[in-house]
Amino acid sequence: MTAPSAWAVITSFHPDARLLTAYRALQPQVGAVVVVDDGSPERYGAVLDEVRSAGAHVIRLAENSGIGAALNSGIRHALRHGADEIVTFDQDSVVSAGFIVALQSAADSARTHGHRVGPVVPEFFADVRQVRREHADGTLEARHAIQSGMLLAAAFLADVGLMREDLFIDLVDTEFEMRSTSAGFMTVAARGLRLEHSLGRRYARLVFGRPVRLPGIPPVVTLSTPFRYYYRVRNRLVVNGTLWRGHIGWVARDTFLEAIHYANVWVLARPRRALWQVYRAAMHDARRGRMGRMPTDVQDIAATITWAAPLAE
């Protein structure tokens, strides 16, 4: 079933054939698909030309500008062409049949029950359930929603604005959701809907070099690419500083859990001093309000870091 009022926006960076697979899964379900490439080198042009030939609107940014800027470019393009709703995706997210209509149905149901509907997301993103609580009327309220697979109504965007571009990458969706909640909107989850996705690489949890299994603690730990920890630390501090009012519990919980994760990551990093330099640069830039792309010298330091843990099977 097609939802002609909805447009899909896919962001890409160094795309491969999976982009065409993602496009083909979405194309029958929406009015149009916009692919925004975030400054990939010219050698990736063949993939983008192929998806354009298949019918996508393709926008190529001149330089790598970050996920917020890429999403906003695609959203603005869709709105200019009359879209009433936009659904955002990463390049490796492949939807199942009926995905878009399921999001729309969840939004309609929540509005019928009197909720101010903000972002609408699948109940499950990969193996993560995005539901905070279920209301008495059956509406699923989401929390910590991931932007891939997120339905955004044009009228809602007119109220809250678009993504914060200067975060560049990481916590862009978190900041958007917190800003949406501050404006009185609810993030809604579509019951039973799932979007398969890979959340980082998983490594075995080791103690003294041996795998460990403890009650209630997963035997694996999911780690980002080392350079991402600059953005994760900096943006966490920046988002906390701007949106903590009205979200004290939310901010405190997330910051506590992330601090534990950063400590665990530091233990696994080699050399540890390099990751500590990345952390310090992130904290320093957060205090100074230095946003956008990470400094080149810090990126060079991050490139020297490896993880002292085997990949989980």
C-alpha positions in Angstrom: 0.0 0.0 0.0 1.3 3.5 -1.0 1.1 6.6 1.3 1.4 9.3 -1.4 1.4 12.1 1.2 4.5 10.7 2.8 8.0 11.2 1.4 11.1 9.2 2.5 14.5 10.8 3.1 17.5 8.5 3.0 20.9 9.9 4.1 23.9 8.2 2.5 27.7 8.3 3.0 30.0 6.1 0.9 27.0 4.1 -0.3 27.1 0.7 -1.8 24.5 -1.6 -3.4 22.5 -1.7 -0.2 21.3 1.8 -0.9 19.4 0.6 -4.0 18.0 -2.3 -1.9 16.7 0.3 0.7 15.3 2.5 -2.0 13.4 -0.4 -3.7 11.8 -1.5 -0.4 10.6 2.1 0.2 9.6 3.3 -3.3 6.2 1.4 -3.4 5.2 2.7 0.0 5.7 6.5 -0.4 5.0 9.3 -2.8 8.7 9.8 -3.5 12.2 9.1 -2.1 14.9 11.7 -1.6 18.5 10.4 -1.2 20.9 13.0 0.3 24.5 12.0 0.0 26.6 13.7 2.6 29.7 14.6 0.7 30.9 11.1 -0.6 33.8 11.2 -3.1 33.1 11.0 -6.8 33.9 7.3 -6.9 30.5 6.7 -5.2 28.7 8.5 -8.0 27.8 5.3 -9.9 25.6 4.1 -7.0 23.9 7.5 -6.7 23.4 7.6 -10.5 21.8 4.2 -10.3 19.3 5.1 -7.6 18.5 8.3 -9.5 17.8 6.3 -12.6 15.5 4.1 -10.5 13.4 7.2 -9.6 14.9 8.8 -6.5 15.4 12.5 -6.1 19.2 12.7 -5.4 20.9 15.6 -3.6 24.7 15.6 -3.3 26.2 17.8 -0.6 29.5 19.4 -1.6 31.2 18.3 1.6 30.6 16.1 4.6 28.2 18.2 6.7 26.9 15.8 9.2 23.6 13.9 9.7 21.6 16.9 10.8 22.5 18.9 7.8 21.8 16.0 5.4 18.5 15.2 7.0 17.4 18.8 6.9 18.4 19.2 3.2 16.2 16.2 2.3 13.3 17.3 4.6 13.3 20.8 3.1 13.3 19.3 -0.4 10.3 17.1 0.4 8.4 20.0 2.0 9.0 22.2 -1.0 7.5 19.5 -3.2 4.3 19.3 -1.1 5.0 16.4 1.3 2.7 16.3 4.3 4.9 13.8 6.1 8.5 12.8 6.0 10.0 9.5 7.1 13.8 9.5 7.7 16.2 6.6 7.1 19.8 5.6 7.2 21.2 4.0 4.0 21.2 0.5 5.4 17.7 0.4 6.8 15.5 -1.9 4.7 11.8 -1.7 5.5 9.2 -4.5 5.5 6.0 -4.2 3.5 3.4 -1.9 5.1 6.0 -0.1 7.2 4.9 3.4 6.3 1.2 2.8 6.7 1.8 1.2 10.1 3.5 4.4 11.2 0.7 6.5 9.9 -1.9 4.3 11.6 -0.2 4.7 14.9 -0.1 8.4 14.5 -3.8 8.6 13.6 -4.8 6.4 16.5 -2.8 8.5 19.0 -4.4 11.7 17.6 -7.8 10.1 17.9 -7.1 9.6 21.6 -6.2 13.3 22.1 -2.4 13.1 22.1 -0.2 15.7 20.4 1.8 13.5 18.1 5.4 14.3 17.5 7.8 11.7 16.0 6.4 8.3 15.2 8.8 5.3 15.3 8.6 1.5 15.1 8.2 -0.3 18.4 11.5 -2.1 17.8 14.7 -0.7 16.3 16.9 -3.8 15.8 16.6 -5.6 19.1 15.9 -2.5 21.1 12.3 -1.7 22.2 11.7 2.0 21.9 8.7 2.1 24.3 8.8 4.1 27.6 5.2 3.2 28.6 1.8 2.2 27.4 -1.1 4.6 28.0 -4.5 3.4 29.2 -5.9 4.0 25.7 -3.3 1.7 24.2 -1.0 4.3 22.8 2.7 3.4 23.1 4.8 6.3 24.2 8.4 6.0 23.0 11.7 7.3 24.5 15.2 7.4 23.1 13.8 7.0 19.6 16.3 6.5 16.7 15.8 8.8 13.7 16.0 5.9 11.1 12.3 4.9 10.6 10.9 8.1 12.1 7.7 9.7 10.7 7.5 13.5 11.0 4.4 15.4 10.0 4.9 18.7 8.2 2.7 20.6 10.7 4.7 19.2 13.6 8.0 20.3 12.0 6.6 23.8 11.6 6.1 23.9 15.3 9.4 22.5 16.6 11.8 23.1 13.7 14.3 20.7 12.0 17.4 18.9 13.3 20.2 20.7 15.0 23.0 20.7 12.4 25.9 21.8 14.5 25.9 18.6 16.5 27.2 17.0 13.3 26.6 13.4 14.3 25.5 11.6 17.5 22.6 12.7 19.7 21.0 14.6 16.8 17.8 12.5 17.3 18.1 12.7 21.1 18.2 16.5 21.0 15.3 16.6 18.6 13.2 14.3 20.7 13.9 16.3 23.9 13.0 19.5 22.1 9.8 17.9 20.8 8.9 16.8 24.3 9.6 20.2 25.7 7.1 21.6 23.2 4.4 19.3 24.4 4.5 16.6 21.8 4.6 12.8 22.4 6.9 10.4 20.6 4.7 7.5 19.6 5.7 3.9 18.8 3.8 1.8 16.2 2.9 -1.5 18.0 4.6 -4.6 16.7 6.5 -2.7 14.0 10.2 -3.5 13.7 13.1 -2.0 11.7 16.2 -4.2 11.4 19.5 -2.4 11.9 23.0 -2.9 13.1 24.0 -0.8 16.1 27.8 -0.7 16.1 30.2 -3.7 16.4 29.8 -6.1 19.3 32.8 -7.2 21.3 33.1 -9.9 23.9 33.1 -8.6 27.5 36.4 -9.7 29.1 37.8 -9.7 32.6 41.5 -10.4 32.9 41.5 -11.4 29.3 38.7 -14.0 29.6 35.1 -13.9 28.6 32.8 -13.1 31.5 29.1 -13.9 32.0 27.4 -12.2 34.9 23.6 -12.3 35.8 21.8 -9.4 34.2 24.9 -8.2 32.2 25.2 -9.0 28.5 28.2 -11.0 27.5 29.0 -8.5 24.8 29.5 -4.8 24.6 28.6 -2.6 21.6 31.3 -0.1 20.7 31.3 2.8 18.3 34.1 3.7 15.9 36.7 5.5 18.1 36.2 9.0 16.6 32.5 8.8 17.4 33.3 9.2 21.1 34.4 12.8 20.6 30.9 13.6 19.3 29.2 11.4 21.9 30.9 13.1 24.8 30.8 16.7 23.4 27.2 16.5 22.3 26.0 14.9 25.5 27.4 17.8 27.5 26.0 20.4 25.1 22.5 18.8 25.0 22.5 18.5 28.8 23.3 22.2 29.1 20.6 23.3 26.8 17.7 21.0 27.5 18.0 19.8 31.1 15.2 21.9 32.4 12.1 19.8 32.4 14.1 16.7 31.7 16.2 16.3 34.9 15.4 12.6 35.4 15.9 11.8 31.7 19.2 13.7 31.5 20.5 12.3 34.8 19.8 8.7 33.9 21.3 8.9 30.4 24.4 10.8 31.6 25.0 8.2 34.3 24.7 5.2 32.0 26.8 6.9 29.3 29.5 7.7 31.9 29.7 4.0 32.8 29.9 3.1 29.1 32.7 5.7 28.5 34.7 4.2 31.5 34.3 0.7 30.1 35.4 1.9 26.6 38.5 3.5 28.1 39.5 0.2 29.7 39.2 -1.5 26.3 41.0 1.3 24.4 44.6 0.9 23.1 46.4 3.2 23.7 44.2 4.5 26.6 45.9 7.8 26.7 44.7 8.4 23.1 41.1 7.9 24.0 41.6 10.1 27.1 42.9 12.8 24.8 39.7 12.5 22.7 37.5 12.7 25.8 39.4 15.8 27.0 39.1 17.5 23.6 35.4 16.8 23.6 34.9 18.3 27.0 37.0 21.3 26.2 35.1 22.0 23.0 31.7 21.6 24.8 32.7 24.2 27.3 33.9 26.6 24.6 30.8 26.0 22.4 32.9 24.7 19.6 30.5 22.7 17.4 30.5 21.1 14.0 33.1 18.7 12.7 35.7 17.5 15.1 39.2 19.1 14.8 41.6 17.3 12.4 44.2 16.8 15.1 41.7 15.0 17.3 40.5 12.9 14.4 44.1 11.8 13.8 44.4 10.8 17.5 41.2 8.8 17.3 42.5 7.0 14.2 45.2 5.4 16.3 42.8 3.8 18.8 41.9 0.1 18.7 39.7 -2.0 21.0 41.4 -4.7 23.1 38.6 -7.2 22.8 37.7 -9.9 20.3 34.7 -9.4 18.0 31.7 -11.3 19.3 30.5 -14.2 17.1 
